[in-house]
Every structure is written in structure tokens, then in C-alpha cells.
């Protein structure tokens, strides 16, 4: 099939298509946005054992450096999705990226533990303007047949950002401490924001609707919650993120203690397995376009469960293998689930994306912090058992989605 001309990116009549310069620019811009958002968000994760030592706090308290950000982010993402029909997508995402980079730098100079938490809380507000609007932008501007690939690249940027933030934080913390680690990632955020502003094409299929009342913004929420499939996707987002973050929150404590006793740099290097998430996001996005999203989700959850089982023994090789499988399954599942939200939400796509991300980040905050209780009560085995229960709930949701897809047929997948 002939590709549209690079000078006429919408010549297909359905959105930006692969092979066009506008498609490439949009994907590079949103890759940069994903990188900036998630490198900043997850910089603190490998630093949690260091926070416990520096501020004399427990693992559960230290996890608040991430959970407070994701909890507030969940709410602000929902609000951004709620108001998305009246928000200029490009302007809001640009402002959010610049503000979050500035707050990362401010967090690096926080005078104490509560100052750090305050800066991280404000960062949760700033970051709220990116993920929901990015998902809405892609679902509106990208041709339907290429949406899975484009969403996979965006999630791949998120994976690369999450990996880079963690790895850099671990290495720099060993050299200059946690303040230098957080400040360096904030500086990279400014560079990524500049790339985003420079490259992102303007929206062609979105016109802001001014003068909408609260009822107009809320109406799509009720429709989405009554949808036979969308709520199950929201459950998938909750358990995918909750299980994934819990494992990564407390693996640092496991590796820092006996029998491993690894340094911050060594612990940070473990996050290189995130590279598998970048590949998995793009590959599973294409597989979902070709074979259906429900089978792709089933495969993603199977990978996470296999990885969880591998991480049980006290073997560094098995732990790394398990993290690799969990990471691959998580990013594959998130890419497929988030890419399915837009097509199922025929109207109010921004609100649907906001609901998905509300569930997604609540999973990070609630399950991620709950893992600290299980860690203190039963160590790593307690964390694994908790995550196993969470993933079991996700498997139920995927079975329901697969049943629904078979019932309605491939046309509505």
C-alpha cells in the first residue's frame, strides 16, 4: 500500500501515518516527553535506602518520596483528563515539562526530609499535564493502523526515562550524593522539554471547546465507567503499575542487605533491564494491532507472573532474570492497555485516558506503599506474596476483557 507523501501527512485521510515527517516528529517529541516525565518521577526509587540512612526513616516512610508524587499525580492527571476538551494540548504539556524540571532542581536543594517531600508533591501537580494529554493527542492525531506502534514508542520513551533516571541517580549518588543525583536528572528534563517544544506538530483533529460546564466535563466519565470493557482496562492499569512499582521499590533494600550488600551504583545498574521495556512496548504495540489486544495482554501478564516466580530464590542471576521478565511484561501490558483506551472511548478520549491513568498511578501509590508494610513484616517473601495477589486480580480482569473481545468480535477490539 502506498504511503502518504511526507509533505502531506494527512493524505491518508485518517491521521499522521508512518513514513511521514510529521509522524516522525510527533513520535520523537512524545518520546522526549515520556523520557522527561518518568526520569524525573522515578529518580528517587534507587535512592530510597539512602534516604532511610540519611534521614533515619523506615522503608515505608522512604517510599513516600515516590508515593506522594504518584498519588498527587493520579489526581492531577484525572483533572487534566476531565478538562481535556478545553485544554490546548501542546501548550499544557510544554508548561508541565518545564515546571517539573524546575521542581526537580528545587528538590535537590530541599533543606530536609519534609522539604524534599513538599517538592516531590508539587512535582506531582506539574507532571499531571503530560501523560493523559499525550495519550489523547496520539489517539486523535495518529492513523488508527499505526496507533499501537506510536503508543508503544511513547511508552518506550517512558521506559527509557525511567531507566535513565534510576541508573543515573544510582551512579551520581555514589559520587556526589542524592542531591546531585536529583539535580542532574532535573537538568536533563529541561533539555527534553526543549526537544518536545521544538518538534511536536500542532493538533489537527482537536479543537478546544470553550465554555463547557462541569456537567459537560463529567458526562463522559459516567459513560466510560458504564462501558463493558473500559473499567477492566482501568483495573489492569492499577495492578500492572502497583505490582511493578512494589517490586522496584523494595528490590534495592534486598540487594543492599545480606547476602548481596551491593553499592548504590550496582543497584542502579540493575535498572538497565528497562531497555527490554523499550523494545517490548513497540513490539507488543504492533502485535496488538495485528493479532488483537486481549491476547497481547494475556501474554504480558504471563511474563510478569513468570518473572515474579524467578525472583524468589536468593540468586542474583535469578533476580536479574526475574526483573527482566517483569519489566518486559509490565511495559508490554501498559503499552497495550493504554493504547486500547482511546479506540474504545469513542468520545471524551481525554477523560478516558485520565481515568486509566488515575487507576494506574493510584496503583503505584497504594500498592507501592503497602509493599513497605509487607517488607517490614516478612521481608522480600512478604512483598512477593502481596504482588502475586495483585497480579491475580489483573489476570481476572484480562480474562473478562478476552471474553468481551470474543463476544463483540475483532472490529471493536
Residue pairs with C-beta under 8 A, 6 or more apart in sequence:
3 17
3 18
3 19
3 20
4 10
4 11
4 12
4 17
4 19
4 20
5 11
5 20
6 19
6 20
6 21
6 22
9 16
9 17
9 20
9 21
9 22
9 23
9 201
10 16
10 204
12 143
14 143
14 144
15 140
15 141
15 142
15 143
15 144
15 146
15 205
16 22
16 23
16 26
16 141
16 142
16 143
16 146
16 201
17 23
17 143
17 145
17 146
18 143
18 146
18 149
22 201
23 142
23 146
23 150
25 199
25 200
25 201
26 137
26 138
26 141
26 142
26 150
26 199
26 200
26 201
27 150
27 153
27 154
28 195
28 199
29 195
29 196
29 198
29 199
29 200
29 201
30 134
30 137
30 138
30 150
30 153
30 154
30 157
30 196
30 200
31 153
31 154
31 156
31 157
31 160
32 157
32 192
32 193
32 195
32 196
32 199
33 93
33 97
33 130
33 134
33 154
33 157
33 192
33 196
34 134
34 154
34 155
34 156
34 157
34 158
34 159
34 160
34 161
35 157
35 158
35 160
35 161
35 164
35 192
36 97
36 100
36 101
36 161
36 188
36 189
36 192
36 193
36 196
37 97
37 100
37 127
37 130
37 131
37 158
37 161
38 157
38 158
38 159
38 161
38 162
38 165
39 161
39 162
39 164
39 165
39 168
39 185
39 188
39 189
39 192
40 100
40 101
40 104
40 123
40 127
40 161
40 165
40 185
40 186
40 189
41 66
41 69
41 70
41 73
41 123
41 127
41 162
41 165
42 66
42 161
42 162
42 165
42 166
43 104
43 165
43 166
43 168
43 169
43 181
43 182
43 185
44 51
44 65
44 66
44 120
44 169
44 182
45 66
45 166
45 169
45 248
45 249
45 252
46 166
46 169
46 170
46 173
46 252
46 264
46 267
46 268
46 271
47 65
47 169
47 170
47 173
47 178
47 181
47 182
47 264
48 59
48 62
48 63
48 65
48 66
48 249
48 252
48 253
49 59
49 62
49 252
49 253
49 256
49 264
49 267
50 173
50 178
50 264
51 57
51 62
51 65
51 113
51 178
52 58
52 59
52 61
52 62
54 178
55 62
55 112
55 113
57 113
58 372
58 376
59 250
59 253
59 372
59 375
59 376
60 369
60 372
60 373
60 375
60 376
61 372
62 372
63 249
63 368
63 369
63 371
63 372
64 117
64 369
65 116
65 117
65 120
66 120
66 245
66 249
66 364
66 368
67 364
67 365
67 368
67 369
68 117
68 120
68 121
68 124
68 365
69 120
69 121
69 123
69 124
69 127
70 124
70 245
70 361
70 362
70 364
70 365
70 368
71 124
71 361
71 362
71 365
72 121
72 124
72 125
72 128
73 124
73 125
73 127
73 128
73 361
74 357
74 358
74 360
74 361
74 362
74 364
74 365
75 128
75 358
76 124
76 125
76 127
76 128
76 129
77 128
77 131
77 132
77 354
77 357
77 358
77 361
78 132
78 354
78 355
78 357
78 358
79 128
79 354
80 87
80 92
80 128
80 129
80 132
80 133
80 350
80 354
81 132
81 136
81 350
81 351
81 352
81 353
81 354
81 355
81 357
81 358
82 217
82 218
82 221
82 350
82 351
82 354
83 217
84 132
84 133
84 136
84 349
84 350
84 351
84 353
84 354
85 208
85 209
85 212
85 216
85 217
85 348
85 350
85 351
86 208
86 209
86 210
86 212
86 217
87 129
87 133
87 208
87 350
88 208
89 133
89 136
89 137
89 203
89 206
90 137
90 200
90 202
90 203
92 129
92 133
93 129
93 130
93 133
93 134
93 137
93 196
93 200
94 193
94 196
94 197
95 129
96 126
96 127
96 128
96 129
96 130
97 130
97 189
97 192
97 193
97 196
98 190
98 193
99 126
100 123
100 126
100 127
100 130
100 189
101 186
101 187
101 189
101 190
101 192
101 193
102 186
102 190
103 119
103 122
103 123
103 126
103 186
104 123
104 182
104 183
104 185
104 186
104 189
105 183
105 186
105 187
106 119
107 116
107 119
107 120
107 123
107 182
107 186
108 179
108 180
108 181
108 182
108 183
108 186
109 179
109 183
110 116
110 118
110 119
131 353
131 357
132 350
132 353
132 354
132 357
133 350
133 353
134 154
135 151
135 154
135 338
135 341
135 342
135 349
135 353
135 356
135 357
136 206
136 342
136 349
136 350
136 353
137 203
137 206
138 147
138 150
138 151
138 154
138 342
139 147
139 341
139 342
139 343
139 349
139 353
140 203
140 205
140 206
140 342
140 349
141 201
141 203
141 204
141 205
141 206
142 150
144 343
145 289
146 289
147 289
147 339
147 342
147 343
148 285
148 286
148 288
148 289
148 335
148 336
148 339
149 282
149 285
149 286
149 289
150 285
151 281
151 285
151 335
151 338
151 339
152 281
152 282
152 283
152 284
152 285
152 286
152 335
152 339
153 281
153 282
153 285
155 277
155 281
155 285
155 331
155 334
155 335
155 338
156 277
156 278
156 279
156 281
156 282
156 331
156 335
157 278
158 281
159 274
159 275
159 277
159 278
159 281
159 327
159 331
160 274
160 275
160 278
161 192
162 271
162 274
162 277
163 271
163 272
163 273
163 274
163 275
163 277
163 278
164 185
164 188
165 185
166 268
166 271
166 274
167 268
167 269
167 271
167 272
168 181
168 184
168 185
168 188
168 268
169 178
169 181
169 182
169 185
169 268
170 181
170 264
170 265
170 266
170 267
170 268
170 269
170 271
171 264
171 265
171 268
171 269
172 180
172 181
172 184
173 180
173 181
173 264
173 265
173 268
174 263
174 264
174 265
209 216
217 351
219 348
220 345
220 347
220 348
220 351
220 352
221 348
221 351
221 355
223 347
223 348
224 230
224 231
224 345
224 348
224 351
224 352
224 355
225 231
225 355
227 344
227 345
228 404
229 344
229 401
229 404
229 405
230 341
230 344
230 345
230 352
230 355
232 397
232 398
232 400
232 401
232 404
233 337
233 340
233 341
233 344
233 356
233 397
233 401
234 355
234 356
234 358
234 359
235 359
235 393
235 394
235 397
236 297
236 333
236 337
236 394
236 397
236 398
236 401
237 334
237 337
237 338
237 356
237 357
237 359
237 360
237 363
238 359
238 360
238 362
238 363
238 367
239 363
239 367
239 390
239 391
239 393
239 394
239 397
240 300
240 304
240 330
240 333
240 334
240 337
240 360
240 363
240 394
241 330
241 334
241 360
241 361
241 363
241 364
241 367
242 363
242 364
242 366
242 367
242 368
242 390
243 304
243 308
243 326
243 330
243 363
243 367
243 387
243 390
243 391
243 394
244 304
244 326
244 327
244 330
245 363
245 364
245 367
245 368
245 371
246 367
246 368
246 370
246 371
246 383
246 386
246 387
246 390
247 308
247 311
247 323
247 326
247 383
247 387
248 271
249 368
249 371
249 372
250 371
250 372
250 375
250 380
250 383
251 267
251 270
251 311
251 319
251 323
252 267
253 375
254 260
254 319
254 379
254 380
255 262
255 266
255 267
255 270
255 319
256 262
256 267
259 314
260 316
270 320
270 323
273 320
273 323
273 324
273 327
274 327
276 324
276 327
276 328
276 331
277 327
277 328
277 330
277 331
278 331
280 327
280 328
280 329
280 331
280 332
280 335
281 331
281 332
281 334
281 335
282 335
283 332
284 296
284 299
284 300
284 331
284 332
284 333
284 335
284 336
285 335
285 336
285 339
287 296
288 296
288 335
288 336
288 339
288 340
292 405
292 410
292 413
293 336
293 337
293 339
293 340
293 401
293 405
293 413
294 398
294 401
294 402
294 404
294 405
294 406
294 413
295 402
296 332
296 336
297 333
297 336
297 337
297 398
297 401
297 402
298 398
298 402
299 329
299 332
300 329
300 330
300 332
300 333
300 336
301 329
301 333
301 391
301 394
301 395
301 398
302 329
303 325
303 326
303 328
303 329
303 332
304 325
304 326
304 329
304 330
304 333
304 391
305 329
305 388
305 391
305 395
306 325
306 329
307 321
307 322
307 323
307 324
307 325
307 326
307 327
307 328
307 329
308 322
308 326
308 384
308 387
308 388
308 391
309 322
310 318
310 319
310 321
310 322
310 325
311 318
311 319
311 322
311 323
311 326
311 384
312 318
312 381
312 384
313 319
334 360
337 356
338 353
338 356
340 413
341 349
341 352
341 353
341 356
342 349
342 352
342 353
343 413
344 352
344 412
345 351
345 352
345 353
367 386
367 387
367 390
370 386
371 383
371 386
371 387
374 382
374 383
374 385
374 386
375 382
375 383
378 385
405 412
405 413
